[in-house]
Amino acid sequence: MSPGLHHVDVIVVGGGPAGCIVANTIAQRTDKSVLLLEAGVDRDPNALVVDDPTISPDLFVAQSSPAHVTTQRITNHRNPSPYLRGQGIGGSATINGLLCLPGLPSDYDAWAKAGCDGYSWDDLSPVFTQLGRSMRTTTAATWGAVDRMLVGATGLLDIGAWQEIGTARCVMAIDETGRRVVNTPTLRENLSVRTHTTVQSLLVDDKRVVHGVRLDDGTEIESVHTFLCTGAFASPAILLRSGIQRPGIGRNLHDHVGITLDLTIDNPTPLTHATMPFGTAVSNVVHHAEDWVQVNASSEKDHVTAHEVRRIPSSSLTIQVLPLNRLGLTDGLQHRGALMATPLEATHTQGDVTIDADGTPTITMPNDRDERDSEALRRAAVALANIGSQFDADVRPAIPNICTELSAMNDHELDDWIDEHPGSYFHAAGTCRMGAATDEQAVVDPHCAVIGYSGLSVVDASIIPRLPTAGPYLPVMAIATLAAERFVNCLST
Ligand SMILES: Cc1cc2nc3c(=O)[nH]c(=O)nc-3n(C[C@H](O)[C@H](O)[C@H](O)COP(=O)(O)OP(=O)(O)OC[C@H]3O[C@@H](n4cnc5c(N)ncnc54)[C@H](O)[C@@H]3O)c2cc1C
């Protein structure tokens, strides 16, 4: 900690996954002085036990730490439940589901084609592989009742990799002892960290050069370069409060939106250190909806293989079915589980982040869903009905016959059911999207530099142009790795 520091080479704002990677890389690879500013708390270096919220892999244990959870109000959102964000060193990764999937090659090739040079699959896949070395797949010993039922109903593919169709062991950011792995700053002489420090705005001169940041208590800290890594809601808000002028700031807010089928569990897996998050381990079922129907219709037809997955046409819809082995930590919630089905398609329904007169952000999602999203959710509901009907007496839908009823519903009835059974993944992205420097709506160029300004970059989930067929956690880490390496390389040329 260096509370008195008022001038550094590089300021990194936000200690989430992106901010920690950027700060660590620049500090390790250069002699530049780096200051990481984080609004929330520090990590507790003494946390040793797995049921400690700061290191537990269990989503619900992690979210029991009030210091790490903040909620956002979404205006006009169809789903009225609070939108969770993590805060403190580690950011949303301190409370997230830890699932690490890279997505599909076509996701990133589309980014590159849309002007994000250097972010094609060929560019990113070595980084995914490198990051994946420190991750682990779940084992059967850590599964809960819903995992086991799901594996029983769908079969388990013997592929520990990460982009397959079928039920697979999840790849998660956990260590060999099952603890939550979170990016943290590695302290060194040229890297300082200040937690409980909220950045209000940037110091920008009339030549559009950014000279540092202003904290919420009015303190100014100067820098040669500033990286904004405060996530999909705070990054556009800080840019707007600073008067940065790009028409795309705050636009293109999109997410993965799913639905939930409630389950009753007669014999829940006891909550112990040996069990894993989402209740226990998450089996990751990624299904092409039509394939799923065929598999159920003909169980001998074992065409769900890794080989086939990679040949699925890019126009097909991928639905991820996530088994929740419990819905929380209290005794009552141990007997309640769920299947969440989420089309791993970026939503076409887009919202935005704006600020009001005093700089407070407003996050808005339109009430009316894009028809393509409605259709994807209907297919997810049918996939849920198909899977739910396979479950046995021990793990069964909380409403008897709901699977039969869902299968018989018309679109209008399905839409109503979907609205009443939301399932949020908290994958907000896209509000400072990357694109070519000539792209009017792009906020950052492929170097992550804010277009039209100098001394300022944004590196976090906000620059994702369109969510890949995966959660943003691993992609954000990969983008941050590449962006920081490229920044360092530019310094040395
Ligand atoms: C409950 C939940 C479950 C999730 N599960 C998964 C999952 O299983 N798999 C997956 O792929 N993704 C998941 N995600 C999404 C994933 O965690 C995020 O996309 C990812 O953490 C984004 O990283 P980031 O660095 O962009 O931002 P964040 O992780 O949000 O970090 C931003 C940091 O900036 C700090 N900050 C904000 N404003 C300021 C300010 N003004 N000054 C200083 N600091 C500030 C915040 O406190 C925070 O620490 C989940 C998210 C949540 C909330």
The ligand as an SDF file (V2000), in Angstrom:
LIG
                    3D

 53 58  0  0  0  0  0  0  0  0999 V2000
  -22.5820  -14.4640   -9.6160 C   0  0  0  0  0  0  0  0  0  0  0  0
  -21.7480  -14.5280  -10.8670 C   0  0  0  0  0  0  0  0  0  0  0  0
  -21.4790  -15.7710  -11.4390 C   0  0  0  0  0  0  0  0  0  0  0  0
  -20.6980  -15.8340  -12.5980 C   0  0  0  0  0  0  0  0  0  0  0  0
  -20.3190  -17.0700  -13.0570 N   0  0  0  0  0  0  0  0  0  0  0  0
  -19.4840  -17.1450  -14.1230 C   0  0  0  0  0  0  0  0  0  0  0  0
  -18.9960  -18.4000  -14.5620 C   0  0  0  0  0  0  0  0  0  0  0  0
  -19.2230  -19.4460  -13.9370 O   0  0  0  0  0  0  0  0  0  0  0  0
  -18.2300  -18.4290  -15.6920 N   0  0  0  0  0  0  0  0  0  0  0  0
  -17.9410  -17.2860  -16.3950 C   0  0  0  0  0  0  0  0  0  0  0  0
  -17.3060  -17.3830  -17.4430 O   0  0  0  0  0  0  0  0  0  0  0  0
  -18.3260  -16.0670  -15.9670 N   0  0  0  0  0  0  0  0  0  0  0  0
  -19.0740  -15.9660  -14.8310 C   0  0  0  0  0  0  0  0  0  0  0  0
  -19.4360  -14.7350  -14.3500 N   0  0  0  0  0  0  0  0  0  0  0  0
  -18.9570  -13.5320  -15.0500 C   0  0  0  0  0  0  0  0  0  0  0  0
  -17.4940  -13.2120  -14.7370 C   0  0  0  0  0  0  0  0  0  0  0  0
  -17.1970  -13.3730  -13.3640 O   0  0  0  0  0  0  0  0  0  0  0  0
  -17.2180  -11.7580  -15.1690 C   0  0  0  0  0  0  0  0  0  0  0  0
  -17.5540  -11.6220  -16.5350 O   0  0  0  0  0  0  0  0  0  0  0  0
  -15.7530  -11.3590  -14.9800 C   0  0  0  0  0  0  0  0  0  0  0  0
  -15.4230  -11.3960  -13.6150 O   0  0  0  0  0  0  0  0  0  0  0  0
  -15.5380   -9.9620  -15.5380 C   0  0  0  0  0  0  0  0  0  0  0  0
  -14.2440   -9.5310  -15.1900 O   0  0  0  0  0  0  0  0  0  0  0  0
  -13.8730   -7.9860  -15.2460 P   0  0  0  0  0  0  0  0  0  0  0  0
  -12.4370   -7.8980  -14.8900 O   0  0  0  0  0  0  0  0  0  0  0  0
  -14.3380   -7.4230  -16.5330 O   0  0  0  0  0  0  0  0  0  0  0  0
  -14.7880   -7.2470  -14.1410 O   0  0  0  0  0  0  0  0  0  0  0  0
  -15.1200   -7.5600  -12.6340 P   0  0  0  0  0  0  0  0  0  0  0  0
  -14.8120   -8.9640  -12.2870 O   0  0  0  0  0  0  0  0  0  0  0  0
  -16.5200   -7.0860  -12.4190 O   0  0  0  0  0  0  0  0  0  0  0  0
  -14.1110   -6.6350  -11.8050 O   0  0  0  0  0  0  0  0  0  0  0  0
  -14.2140   -5.2300  -11.7880 C   0  0  0  0  0  0  0  0  0  0  0  0
  -13.5290   -4.7030  -10.5290 C   0  0  0  0  0  0  0  0  0  0  0  0
  -13.5050   -3.2820  -10.6060 O   0  0  0  0  0  0  0  0  0  0  0  0
  -13.8190   -2.7500   -9.3290 C   0  0  0  0  0  0  0  0  0  0  0  0
  -14.3740   -1.4110   -9.5350 N   0  0  0  0  0  0  0  0  0  0  0  0
  -15.5750   -1.0810  -10.0660 C   0  0  0  0  0  0  0  0  0  0  0  0
  -15.7340    0.2480  -10.0950 N   0  0  0  0  0  0  0  0  0  0  0  0
  -14.6070    0.7830   -9.5730 C   0  0  0  0  0  0  0  0  0  0  0  0
  -14.1680    2.1180   -9.3600 C   0  0  0  0  0  0  0  0  0  0  0  0
  -14.9340    3.1720   -9.6810 N   0  0  0  0  0  0  0  0  0  0  0  0
  -12.9360    2.3210   -8.7940 N   0  0  0  0  0  0  0  0  0  0  0  0
  -12.1480    1.2640   -8.4710 C   0  0  0  0  0  0  0  0  0  0  0  0
  -12.5150   -0.0220   -8.6510 N   0  0  0  0  0  0  0  0  0  0  0  0
  -13.7280   -0.2550   -9.2030 C   0  0  0  0  0  0  0  0  0  0  0  0
  -14.8310   -3.7280   -8.7600 C   0  0  0  0  0  0  0  0  0  0  0  0
  -14.9150   -3.6470   -7.3310 O   0  0  0  0  0  0  0  0  0  0  0  0
  -14.2650   -5.0680   -9.2480 C   0  0  0  0  0  0  0  0  0  0  0  0
  -13.3510   -5.6050   -8.3170 O   0  0  0  0  0  0  0  0  0  0  0  0
  -20.2130  -14.6430  -13.2070 C   0  0  0  0  0  0  0  0  0  0  0  0
  -20.4810  -13.3900  -12.6200 C   0  0  0  0  0  0  0  0  0  0  0  0
  -21.2270  -13.3330  -11.4480 C   0  0  0  0  0  0  0  0  0  0  0  0
  -21.4760  -11.9830  -10.8080 C   0  0  0  0  0  0  0  0  0  0  0  0
  1  2  1  0
  2  3  1  0
  2 52  2  0
  3  4  2  0
  4  5  1  0
  4 50  1  0
  5  6  2  0
  6  7  1  0
  6 13  1  0
  7  8  2  0
  7  9  1  0
  9 10  1  0
 10 11  2  0
 10 12  1  0
 12 13  2  0
 13 14  1  0
 14 15  1  0
 14 50  1  0
 15 16  1  0
 16 17  1  0
 16 18  1  0
 18 19  1  0
 18 20  1  0
 20 21  1  0
 20 22  1  0
 22 23  1  0
 23 24  1  0
 24 25  2  0
 24 26  1  0
 24 27  1  0
 27 28  1  0
 28 29  2  0
 28 30  1  0
 28 31  1  0
 31 32  1  0
 32 33  1  0
 33 34  1  0
 33 48  1  0
 34 35  1  0
 35 36  1  0
 35 46  1  0
 36 37  1  0
 36 45  1  0
 37 38  2  0
 38 39  1  0
 39 40  1  0
 39 45  2  0
 40 41  1  0
 40 42  2  0
 42 43  1  0
 43 44  2  0
 44 45  1  0
 46 47  1  0
 46 48  1  0
 48 49  1  0
 50 51  2  0
 51 52  1  0
 52 53  1  0
M  END
$$$$
